Amino acid sequence: MLQTEVTIEFIICGPNFNPDSVTKLLGISPTKYTIRGSMKNCKYSPAIETTWCLQHSINSLNDLDHQVRQIIDRIENKLNILLKFKEENDIDFVFTIYGHVYKNEQRSDIYLKKKYVRFHS
């Protein structure tokens, strides 16, 4: 039986910034990145913005909170650096959780603890 697949992402996105500069500032390599106008990671048309992404995929909704923590732990102590970079560049931060629940799976809830919502605000 196939399991539920869940992907968690922290994305920095904007019209024009250098993903390598984010990597150097944070000392963290992205899971993936895209340059505006390129076809990398795009199927039908060029990317409309530049992105730098940390991604974590899991095969279950169980302990989702712990899985989100895997990404938060990597960037939480870099918050001041991220906010300064945001001030200096036209960027946004996006935190996504998306999944595909296969039929015959038990229902599971997706939730985030309050401290994560505060972090992302």
URBELBEL-V774474 format. One record per pair of residues at least 12 apart in sequence whose ideal C-beta (glycine too) atoms are under 10 Angstrom apart, sorted by the first residue. I is the first residue (numbers start at 1). GAP is how many residues later the second one is. Records with the same first field share a line. If there is no record, write none. Layout:
# URBELBEL-V774474
I=GAP / GAP
This chain:
# URBELBEL-V774474
1=101 / 102 / 103 / 104
2=57 / 98 / 99 / 100 / 101 / 102 / 103
3=55 / 56 / 57 / 58 / 59 / 97 / 98 / 99 / 102
4=54 / 55 / 56 / 57 / 58 / 95 / 96 / 97 / 98 / 101 / 102 / 104
5=52 / 53 / 54 / 55 / 56 / 93 / 94 / 95 / 96 / 97
6=50 / 51 / 52 / 53 / 54 / 55 / 56 / 58 / 61 / 62 / 91 / 92 / 93 / 94 / 95 / 102 / 104
7=48 / 49 / 50 / 51 / 60 / 89 / 90 / 91 / 92 / 93
8=46 / 47 / 48 / 49 / 50 / 56 / 59 / 60 / 61 / 62 / 63 / 64 / 87 / 88 / 89 / 90 / 91
9=22 / 23 / 42 / 44 / 45 / 46 / 47 / 48 / 62 / 85 / 86 / 87 / 88 / 89
10=20 / 21 / 42 / 43 / 44 / 45 / 46 / 58 / 61 / 62 / 64 / 65 / 72 / 83 / 84 / 85 / 86 / 110
11=19 / 20 / 21 / 22 / 23 / 38 / 40 / 41 / 42 / 43 / 44 / 80 / 81 / 82 / 83 / 84 / 85
12=14 / 18 / 21 / 38 / 39 / 40 / 41 / 42 / 63 / 70 / 73 / 74 / 77 / 79 / 80 / 81 / 82
13=21 / 23 / 34 / 35 / 36 / 37 / 38 / 39 / 40 / 77 / 78 / 79 / 80 / 81
14=22 / 35 / 36 / 37 / 38 / 71 / 72 / 75 / 76 / 77 / 78 / 79
15=21 / 33 / 34 / 35 / 74 / 75 / 76
16=19 / 20 / 21 / 33 / 34 / 73 / 74 / 75
17=18 / 19 / 32 / 33 / 34 / 35 / 68 / 71 / 72 / 73 / 74
18=15 / 17 / 32 / 34 / 71
19=13 / 14 / 15 / 16 / 31 / 32 / 33 / 34
20=13 / 32
21=31 / 64 / 68
22=28 / 29 / 30 / 59 / 60 / 63 / 67 / 69
23=29
25=53 / 56 / 57 / 59 / 60
26=26 / 28 / 48 / 49 / 51 / 52 / 55 / 56 / 59
27=47 / 51 / 54
28=24 / 26 / 46 / 47 / 50
29=23 / 25
30=21 / 22 / 23 / 24 / 25
31=21 / 22 / 23 / 24 / 25 / 26 / 40
32=19 / 20 / 21 / 22 / 23
33=14 / 17 / 18 / 19 / 20
34=12 / 13 / 14 / 15 / 16 / 17 / 18 / 19
35=12 / 14 / 15 / 16
36=12 / 13 / 14 / 15
37=12 / 13
38=12
41=12
49=41 / 42 / 43
50=39 / 41
51=40 / 43
52=39
53=41 / 43
54=16 / 17 / 18 / 20 / 21 / 41
55=16 / 41
56=12 / 13 / 14 / 15 / 18 / 41
57=42
58=12 / 41
59=40
60=39 / 45 / 48
61=36 / 38 / 40 / 44 / 45 / 46 / 47 / 48 / 49 / 50
62=46
64=33 / 35 / 44 / 45 / 46 / 47 / 48
65=45 / 46 / 47 / 48 / 51
67=30
68=27 / 29 / 42 / 43 / 44 / 45 / 48 / 51
69=44 / 46 / 47
71=24 / 45
72=23 / 40 / 43 / 44 / 47 / 48
75=18 / 44
76=39 / 40 / 43
79=40
93=26 / 27 / 28
94=26
95=17 / 21 / 22 / 24 / 25
97=13 / 14 / 15
98=12
